[in-house]
């Protein structure tokens, strides 16, 4: 597998972490636990945003990026990371 595959795997892991923390946030019962999960979610979203912002030198055109499965996943991850940082980010 090319090095890009490793980046995609790290990106997928970061997306899964954010999804899991968001699900935990929805189910948090106490305000203390909710605050802890929000802090963890903010850090995870920051990691996801940094991973999603890494430029892809191997791709030659932006059309190929949005048409490929990983390109769409990366674009959705970037969008989700921006949304989470806007909603739950540090104030």
C-alpha positions as CSV (number, residue, x, y, z in Angstrom):
1,X,0.0,0.0,0.0
2,X,1.3,3.4,-0.8
3,X,2.0,6.0,1.9
4,X,-1.3,7.7,1.0
5,X,-3.1,4.7,2.2
6,X,-1.7,5.2,5.7
7,X,-2.9,8.8,5.7
8,X,-6.4,7.6,4.7
9,X,-6.4,5.0,7.5
10,X,-5.4,7.7,10.0
11,X,-8.1,9.9,8.6
12,X,-10.7,7.1,8.9
13,X,-9.6,6.4,12.5
14,X,-9.9,10.1,13.4
15,X,-13.4,10.2,11.9
16,X,-14.4,7.1,13.8
17,X,-13.1,8.7,17.0
18,X,-15.1,11.9,16.5
19,X,-18.2,9.9,15.7
20,X,-17.8,7.8,18.9
21,X,-17.3,10.8,21.0
22,X,-20.2,12.6,19.5
23,X,-22.4,9.6,20.3
24,X,-21.1,9.6,23.8
25,X,-21.9,13.3,24.1
26,X,-25.5,12.7,23.1
27,X,-25.8,10.0,25.8
28,X,-23.9,11.8,28.6
29,X,-26.2,12.1,31.6
30,X,-24.3,14.4,34.0
31,X,-23.1,17.9,33.2
32,X,-19.6,16.9,34.4
33,X,-19.4,14.0,32.0
34,X,-20.8,16.1,29.3
35,X,-18.1,18.7,29.8
36,X,-15.4,16.0,29.8
37,X,-16.7,14.5,26.5
38,X,-17.0,18.0,24.9
39,X,-13.3,18.6,25.8
40,X,-12.3,15.3,24.3
41,X,-14.5,15.9,21.2
42,X,-12.8,19.3,20.7
43,X,-9.4,17.7,20.8
44,X,-10.4,14.9,18.5
45,X,-11.9,17.4,16.1
46,X,-8.7,19.4,16.1
47,X,-6.7,16.2,15.3
48,X,-9.2,15.4,12.5
49,X,-8.9,18.9,11.1
50,X,-5.1,18.7,11.1
51,X,-5.2,15.3,9.3
52,X,-7.7,16.5,6.8
53,X,-5.7,19.6,6.0
54,X,-2.6,17.6,4.9
55,X,-2.1,18.3,1.2
56,X,-2.2,15.3,-1.2
57,X,0.7,15.6,-3.6
58,X,-0.1,12.3,-5.3
59,X,-3.4,13.6,-6.8
60,X,-3.1,15.6,-10.0
61,X,-6.5,17.2,-10.3
62,X,-9.2,18.4,-7.8
63,X,-11.9,16.6,-9.9
64,X,-10.2,13.2,-9.1
65,X,-10.2,14.1,-5.4
66,X,-13.9,14.7,-5.2
67,X,-14.8,11.7,-7.4
68,X,-12.8,9.1,-5.6
69,X,-14.2,7.4,-2.5
70,X,-11.4,8.7,-0.3
71,X,-11.6,12.1,-1.8
72,X,-15.3,12.3,-0.9
73,X,-14.5,10.9,2.6
74,X,-11.8,13.5,3.1
75,X,-14.1,16.3,2.0
76,X,-16.8,15.1,4.4
77,X,-14.3,14.8,7.2
78,X,-13.1,18.4,6.6
79,X,-16.7,19.6,6.6
80,X,-17.5,17.7,9.8
81,X,-14.4,18.9,11.5
82,X,-15.2,22.5,10.7
83,X,-18.8,22.0,12.0
84,X,-17.6,20.4,15.3
85,X,-15.0,23.0,15.9
86,X,-17.6,25.7,15.3
87,X,-20.1,24.1,17.6
88,X,-17.9,22.6,20.4
89,X,-14.5,24.3,19.9
90,X,-12.7,26.3,22.5
91,X,-14.3,29.6,23.2
